[in-house]
Amino acid sequence: MDEAELQGIIADVLKGDTEKFEKIMHLYQKSIFLYCYHMLGHHSEAEDSGQEVFLKAYRYLEKYRPEIPFGAWLYKIAYHQCIDVIRKRKLAKYLPFFYRDEKENKHVDQQIEAHYFDESVHKAMSKLSVEERNLLILRCVEEKSYQEISLILNQSSATLRKKYERSAAKFRKYYAQGKEVGPNEIGQGSGFERTFSFPDVDLTGKVMGKLYAEQKTKERFFVKYKVGLLVAAGMVLTVSSAFAAVNYHSLKNKQGNVVYEKKTLEESGYTRPSKDEQIRSLKSGGYADEVLQEGTAGLFYVVSDIPDMKIYTESKGISFTDVSKLRDKMKDQSVKILDSLEGKYKFESARVDFEPMTYVNPLSPEEEAAIAKKLKRQAEESKKEFAMMPVELSKDYWRILSIYNNQGKDIRVTMSKTSSKETVIVHKEWDLKEEKLMVKGVEMIFTDFGTGKNIHWVYDVPNTNQTIRYHIETSNPVTKEELVKIAESYLD
């Protein structure tokens, strides 16, 4: 695709043709994912960050200037997204990358599995600054020219060339120290070359699903929106061109009421929002990411030409890397949190999102209008593009997303207790294969969606009318039998 055609697609998206954004994603999604993968060193983080990069690109597309190459603009977003992730986790995992000694034209192919780091590479990379690592990755892995990198990092080509030579020299020095060889020996068969193939990834369906998402007040339709959260109860689906007529199953509580279901877009009565509404909603989420602290929520008003004075409820979850702290946080919630799955998938991280009270007790139209008016005035007085009012979080309703990892392969476990029925919107074009299973007396829904599988069931909390929904998802090659066995561990 040439630059003129790309600029035409961008213009069409800005005019409201959101579907054409998919063409942009097809063009850049692999390179952006690989860049995030190199910067972050973890497949699921790279996938989530890649999705966030494209969401931000869509959200701020109106700020893009055509005189700058679109790829450079996109990489700049990716760079800041990765830096933000590194800051939040406070311990970067450095990744495999290709290294080139440009001064002597010596090549070192450091093609190492993300879960199988060469200790010397890891130590050498850890001694470099984030800027130095990023420069090596952009130059050696992404093979960007200095002119392209200058647009991404806002530095002159001459300055970057000097920084690259210094960074490369530092890496050679640190790597040589780790290997106990001389710097000049690097690149001449040092014995650590390994075959490395990047995993395929398709971000398109997930991102486009988010862009078409809309939340309703009474019967909310959960579509995956933010980094780290999954569609509804954790379902990640890849769009397929195949069509299959599916009889979607539902789950009921002990009173016989449906608490979980799937609906197609047509069945749900979903109305596609306008381009302005989509942009405003995405901006609201962006502002929330910027200003909310973990474990807080707020009502956001975004300055817009749309006259409806709409406000958005946004929240930010609490992150955990210590399973004992997670278990302590949820100790009174009747939820089962495991240290590992089948003894080999170890707990890696989790995020807990408590429901804002505006979900539990929705605002009346009069209350919402009054708050919107107040926030609009605040935004005008502060001369900002948005205003925010804090909202209390419920202690009784929540959603936990836990990630368990084994040698780079993830299993995601989502547990949720919400104030209303969960309805997942699916496209009829998605090639889903569903069946109901009975596992140790518990009714479960098993779904095979091509690139992976998931299983879903409901737990009735004793002495209450409340339920906790469990959802376990994994990519191939985990089998149906293995997934059922993992589910059984939560029933024991």
ABEGO torsion letter per residue (X at the ends): XBAAAAAAAAAAAAAGBAAAAAAAAAAAAAAAAAAAAAAAGBAAAAAAAAAAAAAAAAAAAAABBAABBAAAAAAAAAAAAAAAAAAAAGBBBBBBBBBBBAAAGBBBBBBBBAABBBAAAAAAAAABBAAAAAAAAAAAAAGBBAAAAAAAAGBBAAAAAAAAAAAAAAAAAAAAAAAGBBAAABGBGAGABBBBBBBBBBAAAAAAAAAABBBBAABBBBBBABBGBBBEAGBBBBBBABBBBBBBBBBBBAAGBBABBBBBAAAAGBBBBBAAAAAAAAAAAAAAAAABBBGBBBBBBBBBABAAGBBBBBBBBBBBABAAAAAAAAAAAGBBBBABBGGABBBABBBBBBBBAAAABBBBAAAAAAAAAAAAAAAAAAGBABBBBBBBBBAABBBBBBBBBBGGBBBBBBBBBBABBBBBBBBAABBBBBBBBBBGGBBBBBBBAGABBBBBBBBBBBGBABBBBBBBBBBOABBAAAAAAAAAAAAX
